[in-house]
Amino acid sequence: MPCPHFQITICSRGKGGSAVASAAYNSGEKLFCEYDDHTKNYIKKKDEVIAKEILLPEHAPRKFYNRETLWNSVESAEPNYNSQLARKIILALPKELSDEDNKKLLREYCNTEFVSNGMIVDYAIHRPPSNPDNIHAHILLPMRALDENENWMPKCHKEYLFDREGKPLLDKNGKQKTRKVPTTDWDNQGNAEKWRTDWGNLQNEYLERAGLAERVCMDSFEKQGKEEYPTVHMGQAVCALEARGIETDIGSFNRMIQEINRLIKSIAKQLKKLTKHFAEINHTTKQLDLEPKELRVFDLCRIKFNERQKAREGWKYPNNAELHDLHKMSGIFLVLDKNNISTIPELEKYLVESRAKLKELQNTKKSLSRKKARVNGIIKHAERKKELEPIYKKAHSFGFGRKKYIEQHRAELEEWETCDRYLKVNLKGEIYQPKALKLEELELDLELGKILQQIKYLKEDLDLMSYAKYLIRDYIPELTPPKEPLSEEQKTDRRDSILEKLQEKKKTVDEYKKEQYNLNRNRIHIDNIR
C-alpha cells in the first residue's frame, strides 16, 4: 500500500539551517555557501538520488537553473541571523509505480501546486540502495517571491490603518497604527492541507492509470473512521539507532502501538467471521426444529477430539499431535467454563460481549494515548520554553536598544509565547512538575502495556473458539447453511443424520462419565487401602 507520509518544515537560519546545505543534501552535490564561506559536500548521497530538477516560473531568471547560484541568491536576500530561508517538503512516492511514472507524477505536482503560483521549485527523488522500497522526494521552495525585475520581494509590507471616516488610527503614543500584510498567500494555514490532499488525489490518478488497485488516503485515522492509533514519526537519528539494533523509546512505543493495531484488526475480522458462522448454525438448528440444548459445544468438540485420537492409532509418532489437540481442548474447556458457555446461543452471546469488550479496550487505549500525547506536549513545550527563557528575559530587562533586540529575536520570542500559551491551556493553572510528568508518562506506558496484554488474552480465547468452530463443523457438516433452500425431505434427512450423531454423542458422554466414575472409585479404594 502507498505510504501517506507528507511533512512540511521550515529551513531557519536561527535553528542552524542553511538553504545551500539543504539543496546540496537533496541533490547529492558539493555546493559552496557564500553566507558562511563553507562548502557543503554531500557527494556521498549521490548514489541514492535517481532524479533532480529545478523548475522556474516564466519571470524567473534563467541563471537560477544553476543550483549554487539559486540558493546563494536566496541566502543573500535574508539579512537576519534568524531568517526563514526556505520551505522543505518531504513526501513518500508510491513504490508500486515505476521510476519514470514517479518522476512524471512529482513533476506534474510541483508545476500545478507551486510553479503555477510563482514559486521556484528544487526537487530530488531519493531511493536508498540499502532500502529500495523507501522511495521519497525532497522539495525545496524559497520563502520570497520574485518581482518583474527579477529581484526578491519583501515577505510582507506595512499597511496603515484608518477608521470608517478615513482618519488615521493612532496608538497610545500618537503614532498611526499599522499591520503587516503578506506579499503572497504562500503562508496561508490552509495551504498545507490543500497540498497534502492534492498530492493524495494525484497519486491515486497515476495508480489508476497504471491499472493498479492500490490507493493512498492522506486523511488521518480519525477522519477515516479507523479504530487504529497512529504511530509517532521516527526521525533520521532514531531510525539509524534502530537499524543498528539499539532500542529507543519512540521505537518501542511504535512497536507496541503497531502490535495493538494489528491485534485489534485481526480480532475484529475474527469476531465478524465467528459471529456469522454461529448465527448461521443457530438459524439452521431452528429450521431443522432442533433443540439448542442438544448442541453442547464442549461435548461436540470432545467427540471430534476422540475421533481424531482413534484415527492416529496406526501412526508411528502420534504423541505430538495428541499433545497439540489436548492443549487446544483444555484451552477450549477453560474459555467455555470461564464464560459459562454451554450451547450455541450462549456462545453467540459471548461473541457479542467480546465485541463490546474490544470496543471498551479501544476507547481506553485512545484515552491513554491522548493523555500520553498531552504529557509529551507539555514536557516538549516546557523544555523549549526553558531554552528560550534567557532571550525572553533579556528582551524585557533593558530599555536602550530593546526595540532592536526584540526585532532581531522576533522568531524566538514568538516561539516562547506559543510555548507559554500551550502550557497555560494544558496545565490549567497547575505548576509544571517535570518529575511528576515523567512518572505519569511511565504509568501511561504501563497502562498501555496492560491494554495490550488484555487484547492478547482476548485474541487467544477467540483463536480457541475458531478451533472449536472447526471441530463442530467437521463433526456435524449438516449444520452448515445450505446454498439453496431445502425441501422438506432434505430437512428430514439432515435432521435424522444430526440426531443420530447426537445420540452417538450421548452414548460417548455416558461412557466417558462411567469411565470417570470408575476411575474415581478405584482411586478412593486405593487411598483406603493405604
C-alpha positions in Angstrom: 0.0 0.0 0.0 1.4 3.5 -0.8 2.7 5.4 2.1 0.8 8.7 3.0 3.9 10.4 4.5 3.9 14.2 3.8 5.9 16.5 6.0 6.4 20.3 5.8 9.1 22.1 7.7 10.9 25.5 7.6 14.6 25.8 7.0 15.5 28.6 9.5 19.0 30.1 9.9 18.1 30.7 13.6 17.9 27.0 14.2 21.2 26.3 12.3 19.6 25.7 8.9 21.2 26.5 5.6 19.4 26.6 2.2 22.6 25.8 0.4 23.2 22.8 2.7 19.7 21.6 2.2 20.0 21.9 -1.6 23.3 20.1 -1.5 21.9 17.2 0.6 18.8 16.8 -1.6 20.8 16.8 -4.9 23.8 14.8 -3.6 26.2 17.6 -4.8 29.0 19.8 -3.5 27.9 23.4 -3.2 29.7 26.5 -1.9 27.8 28.7 0.5 28.8 32.4 0.3 27.0 33.3 3.6 29.3 31.3 5.8 32.2 30.7 3.3 31.9 26.9 3.6 31.5 24.1 1.1 28.5 21.9 1.7 29.6 18.5 0.4 27.0 15.7 0.1 28.6 13.7 -2.8 28.1 10.6 -0.6 24.4 10.9 -1.1 24.7 10.8 -4.9 24.1 7.1 -5.2 20.5 7.4 -3.8 19.5 10.4 -6.0 17.6 9.0 -9.0 16.3 12.3 -10.3 16.7 16.0 -9.6 15.4 19.2 -11.3 14.9 22.9 -10.8 11.6 24.3 -12.1 11.3 28.0 -12.7 8.2 30.2 -13.3 8.3 32.3 -16.5 9.5 35.5 -14.9 12.5 33.9 -13.0 16.0 34.5 -14.4 17.5 31.5 -16.3 20.6 31.7 -14.2 18.6 30.1 -11.3 18.8 26.8 -13.2 22.3 26.7 -11.5 21.6 25.3 -8.0 24.5 27.0 -6.4 23.5 30.4 -7.9 19.9 30.0 -6.9 20.4 29.2 -3.2 23.2 31.6 -2.6 20.9 34.3 -4.0 18.2 33.1 -1.5 20.7 33.3 1.3 21.9 36.8 0.4 18.3 38.1 0.3 17.9 37.1 4.0 19.9 39.5 6.2 18.9 38.4 9.7 20.7 35.6 11.6 17.3 34.0 12.4 15.7 34.4 8.9 13.4 31.8 7.5 15.2 30.7 4.3 13.1 28.0 2.6 10.1 25.7 2.9 11.1 22.0 2.9 8.6 19.2 1.9 9.4 15.5 2.3 6.9 13.2 0.7 6.7 9.4 0.1 6.3 8.3 -3.5 4.3 5.1 -4.4 6.7 2.2 -4.7 4.1 0.5 -6.8 4.8 2.9 -9.7 7.9 2.7 -12.0 10.7 5.3 -11.6 9.6 7.1 -14.8 6.0 7.3 -13.6 7.1 8.7 -10.2 9.2 11.4 -12.0 6.2 12.4 -14.1 4.0 12.4 -11.0 6.3 14.6 -9.0 7.0 17.0 -11.9 3.2 17.5 -12.6 2.5 18.0 -8.9 5.3 20.6 -8.5 4.2 22.5 -11.6 0.5 22.5 -10.6 0.9 23.4 -6.9 3.9 25.6 -6.8 5.3 26.8 -10.2 1.9 28.0 -11.3 1.7 30.2 -8.2 5.1 31.9 -9.0 7.3 29.6 -6.8 10.7 28.3 -7.7 11.0 24.5 -7.1 14.1 22.5 -6.5 13.2 18.8 -6.1 15.1 15.5 -5.9 13.9 11.9 -5.7 15.8 9.5 -3.4 15.9 5.7 -3.4 18.4 4.5 -0.8 20.3 1.4 -2.1 20.0 -0.2 1.4 16.2 0.2 1.4 14.9 0.4 -2.2 11.2 0.5 -1.1 11.8 3.8 0.7 11.4 5.9 -2.4 10.7 9.5 -1.5 11.2 13.1 -2.7 12.6 16.3 -1.2 11.2 19.6 -2.4 12.8 22.9 -1.5 10.9 26.2 -2.0 12.2 29.8 -1.4 10.1 31.8 1.1 10.2 35.0 -1.1 8.7 35.7 -4.5 10.4 37.4 -7.4 9.2 40.7 -8.9 9.1 41.6 -12.6 12.7 42.9 -12.4 14.0 39.5 -11.2 14.6 40.8 -7.6 13.5 39.1 -4.4 10.4 40.8 -3.0 9.8 41.5 0.8 7.9 38.8 2.6 5.4 41.4 3.8 4.7 45.1 3.6 3.3 47.7 6.1 -0.2 48.8 5.7 -1.5 51.9 7.6 -4.9 51.7 9.3 -7.8 54.1 9.1 -11.2 54.3 10.7 -14.5 54.3 8.8 -14.3 58.1 8.2 -10.9 57.8 6.6 -9.0 59.2 9.6 -5.7 57.6 10.7 -6.0 55.2 13.7 -3.4 56.2 16.4 -1.8 54.1 19.1 -1.2 55.2 22.7 2.0 57.1 21.6 0.1 59.1 19.0 1.6 57.2 16.0 -0.5 55.8 13.2 -1.4 52.1 13.6 -0.1 49.7 11.0 -0.3 46.0 10.3 1.8 43.5 8.3 0.3 42.2 5.1 1.9 39.2 3.4 3.1 39.8 -0.1 1.9 36.3 -1.2 -0.6 33.8 0.1 2.1 31.1 0.3 2.0 31.1 4.2 -1.8 30.6 4.5 -2.6 27.9 7.0 -4.9 26.1 4.6 -2.2 25.5 2.1 -0.7 22.6 4.0 -4.0 20.7 3.9 -4.6 21.6 0.3 -1.1 20.5 -0.8 -1.5 17.2 1.1 -4.9 16.5 -0.3 -3.9 17.3 -3.9 -0.9 15.1 -3.6 -3.0 12.1 -2.5 -5.5 12.7 -5.3 -2.8 13.0 -8.0 -1.1 9.8 -6.7 -4.4 7.9 -7.0 -4.8 9.2 -10.6 -1.4 7.8 -11.5 -2.1 4.5 -9.7 -5.4 4.1 -11.6 -3.8 4.9 -15.0 -1.2 2.2 -14.2 -4.0 -0.3 -13.7 -3.1 -0.8 -10.0 -5.7 -1.5 -7.3 -3.8 0.3 -4.6 -4.9 3.7 -3.4 -3.5 6.2 -0.9 -5.6 8.1 1.7 -4.0 11.2 3.1 -6.6 11.6 5.9 -5.8 10.8 9.5 -7.1 7.6 11.0 -9.7 9.6 13.0 -11.0 11.3 9.8 -11.1 7.9 8.1 -13.1 6.5 11.0 -10.5 3.8 11.7 -10.0 2.4 15.2 -6.3 2.3 14.8 -3.9 4.7 16.6 -1.2 6.4 14.5 2.5 5.7 15.4 4.9 8.5 16.2 7.2 9.7 13.4 10.8 8.4 13.8 13.4 10.9 12.6 16.7 10.0 10.9 18.6 9.7 14.2 16.1 7.3 15.7 15.9 5.2 12.5 19.7 5.0 12.5 19.8 3.7 16.1 17.0 1.2 15.5 18.8 0.0 12.3 21.9 -0.8 14.5 19.7 -2.8 16.9 19.6 -0.1 19.6 16.1 0.2 21.0 14.7 3.7 21.5 11.7 4.9 23.5 9.9 6.1 20.3 10.7 2.8 18.6 9.4 0.7 21.5 6.3 2.9 21.7 5.7 2.5 18.0 6.2 -1.3 18.1 3.6 -1.5 20.9 1.1 0.6 19.0 1.7 -1.4 15.8 1.1 -4.6 17.7 -2.1 -3.3 19.3 -3.4 -2.1 15.9 -2.5 -5.5 14.3 -4.3 -7.4 17.1 -7.4 -5.2 17.0 -7.7 -5.6 13.2 -7.3 -9.3 13.5 -9.8 -9.7 16.4 -12.4 -7.5 14.6 -12.1 -9.7 11.5 -12.2 -12.9 13.6 -15.3 -11.8 15.6 -17.1 -11.0 12.3 -16.4 -14.5 11.0 -17.3 -16.3 14.2 -20.5 -14.3 14.8 -21.6 -15.0 11.2 -20.8 -18.7 11.4 -22.5 -19.5 14.7 -25.5 -17.3 13.8 -25.9 -19.4 10.7 -25.7 -22.6 12.8 -28.3 -21.3 15.2 -30.5 -20.4 12.2 -30.1 -23.9 10.7 -31.0 -25.6 14.0 -34.2 -23.6 14.2 -35.0 -24.5 10.6 -34.5 -28.2 11.4 -36.5 -28.0 14.6 -33.6 -29.0 16.8 -33.3 -28.1 20.4 -30.3 -25.8 21.0 -29.6 -27.6 24.3 -28.8 -30.8 22.3 -25.8 -29.0 20.7 -23.5 -28.7 23.7 -20.3 -27.0 22.5 -17.7 -28.8 24.6 -19.3 -32.3 24.1 -19.2 -31.9 20.3 -15.6 -30.8 20.4 -14.6 -33.6 22.7 -16.2 -36.3 20.5 -14.4 -34.9 17.5 -11.2 -34.9 19.6 -11.7 -38.6 20.4 -12.3 -39.4 16.8 -9.0 -37.8 15.9 -7.3 -39.8 18.6 -8.7 -43.1 17.2 -7.6 -42.1 13.7 -4.0 -41.8 14.9 -3.8 -45.3 16.3 -1.8 -46.5 13.3 0.6 -43.6 13.4 4.3 -44.1 14.3 4.6 -40.9 16.4 1.2 -39.7 17.4 2.2 -38.1 20.7 3.0 -34.6 19.3 -0.4 -34.3 17.5 -2.2 -35.6 20.6 -0.5 -33.1 22.9 -1.4 -30.3 20.5 -5.0 -31.4 20.4 -5.1 -31.9 24.2 -3.6 -28.4 24.7 -6.3 -26.9 22.5 -9.1 -28.9 24.2 -8.0 -27.8 27.7 -8.0 -24.2 26.4 -11.5 -24.5 24.9 -12.8 -26.0 28.2 -11.3 -23.2 30.2 -12.8 -20.5 28.0 -16.2 -22.2 28.0 -16.1 -22.7 31.7 -14.9 -19.2 32.5 -17.7 -17.6 30.4 -20.4 -20.1 31.3 -20.9 -21.2 27.7 -22.7 -24.4 27.1 -24.9 -24.1 24.0 -24.5 -22.3 20.6 -26.8 -19.4 21.6 -24.6 -18.8 24.7 -21.6 -18.8 22.5 -23.2 -16.2 20.3 -23.9 -14.1 23.4 -20.2 -14.4 24.4 -19.1 -13.2 21.0 -21.4 -10.1 21.3 -19.8 -9.4 24.8 -16.3 -9.9 23.3 -17.1 -7.2 20.7 -18.2 -4.9 23.4 -15.1 -5.7 25.4 -12.9 -4.9 22.4 -14.6 -1.6 21.9 -14.1 -0.8 25.6 -10.4 -1.6 25.3 -10.1 0.5 22.1 -11.7 3.5 23.9 -9.4 3.1 26.9 -6.4 2.9 24.5 -7.5 6.1 22.8 -7.9 7.9 26.1 -4.5 6.7 27.3 -2.9 7.7 24.0 -4.4 11.2 24.2 -3.1 11.6 27.8 0.3 10.5 26.7 0.3 13.0 23.8 -0.7 15.7 26.2 2.1 14.8 28.7 4.7 14.7 25.9 3.4 18.0 24.6 3.7 19.7 28.0 7.3 18.3 28.5 8.4 19.3 25.0 7.0 22.9 25.2 8.3 23.4 28.8 11.8 22.3 27.8 11.7 24.6 24.7 10.4 27.5 26.8 13.3 27.0 29.2 15.8 27.1 26.4 14.3 30.4 25.2 13.9 32.0 28.7 17.2 33.9 28.6 16.2 35.7 25.3 12.8 36.5 26.7 14.2 37.9 30.0 16.9 39.9 28.2 14.2 41.4 25.8 12.3 42.7 28.9 15.2 43.7 31.1 16.7 46.8 29.5 15.5 50.0 27.8 18.2 51.2 25.4 18.4 49.0 22.3 15.5 46.9 23.4 13.4 47.5 20.3 16.3 46.4 18.0 16.9 43.3 20.2 13.3 42.3 20.0 13.3 42.8 16.3 16.4 40.6 15.9 14.9 37.8 18.1 11.2 38.1 17.0 11.0 34.4 15.9 12.4 33.1 19.3 10.1 35.5 21.3 7.0 34.4 19.3 8.0 30.7 19.9 8.4 31.5 23.6 4.9 33.0 23.6 3.5 29.9 21.8 5.0 27.6 24.3 3.7 29.8 27.2 0.2 29.8 25.8 0.3 26.0 25.3 1.4 25.4 28.8 -1.3 27.7 30.3 -4.0 25.9 28.3 -2.8 22.4 29.2 -1.5 22.9 32.7 -4.8 24.7 33.7 -3.1 26.8 36.4 -1.1 24.0 37.9 2.7 24.2 38.4 4.9 22.5 35.9 6.5 19.5 37.7 8.8 17.6 35.3 9.4 14.6 37.7 5.7 14.1 38.2 5.0 14.3 34.5 7.8 11.8 33.7 6.3 9.5 36.3 2.8 10.0 34.7 4.3 9.2 31.3 5.8 5.9 32.7 2.5 5.0 34.3 0.7 5.6 31.0 3.1 3.3 29.2 2.4 0.6 31.8 -1.3 1.1 31.3 -0.9 0.8 27.5 1.1 -2.4 28.2 -1.8 -3.8 30.3 -4.3 -3.0 27.5 -2.0 -4.8 25.0 -1.9 -7.9 27.4 -5.8 -7.9 27.7 -6.1 -7.7 23.9 -3.7 -10.6 23.6 -5.8 -12.7 26.0 -8.9 -11.9 24.1 -7.2 -13.0 20.8 -6.1 -16.3 22.4 -9.7 -17.0 23.6 -11.0 -16.2 20.1 -8.4 -18.4 18.5 -9.6 -21.3 20.6 -13.3 -20.6 19.6 -12.2 -20.7 16.0 -10.7 -24.1 16.6 -14.0 -25.2 18.3 -15.8 -23.9 15.2 -13.6 -26.1 13.0 -14.2 -29.2 15.2 -18.0 -28.7 15.3 -18.2 -28.1 11.5 -16.1 -31.1 10.9 -18.1 -33.4 13.2 -21.6 -32.2 12.0 -21.2 -30.7 8.5 -25.1 -30.9 8.2 -25.2 -27.7 10.4 -23.5 -25.8 7.6 -26.2 -23.5 5.9 -27.3 -24.8 2.6 -26.6 -22.8 -0.6 -30.2 -23.3 -1.8 -33.5 -23.7 0.2 -34.0 -27.3 1.4 -37.1 -29.3 0.6 -39.0 -31.0 3.5 -37.4 -34.3 2.6 -33.9 -32.9 2.7 -34.7 -31.2 6.0 -35.8 -34.5 7.4 -32.7 -36.3 6.2 -30.4 -33.7 7.7 -32.3 -33.7 11.0 -32.2 -37.5 11.2 -28.4 -37.5 10.5 -27.8 -34.9 13.1 -30.0 -36.7 15.7 -28.1 -39.9 15.0 -24.8 -38.2 15.7 -26.2 -36.6 18.8 -27.3 -40.0 20.0 -23.8 -41.3 19.5 -22.6 -38.3 21.3 -24.9 -39.1 24.3 -23.5 -42.7 24.4 -20.0 -41.4 24.3 -20.7 -38.9 27.0 -22.3 -41.6 29.2 -19.3 -43.9 28.6 -17.0 -41.1 29.5 -18.9 -40.3 32.7 -18.9 -44.0 33.6 -15.1 -44.2 33.0 -14.5 -41.2 35.2 -16.8 -42.7 37.9 -14.9 -46.0 37.9 -11.6 -44.2 37.8 -12.5 -42.1 40.8 -13.9 -45.1 42.6 -10.7 -47.1 42.1 -8.7 -44.1 43.4 -10.8 -43.9 46.6 -10.4 -47.7 47.1 -6.6 -47.4 46.7 -6.5 -44.5 49.1 -8.5 -46.5 51.7 -6.0 -49.5 51.4 -3.1 -47.1 52.0 
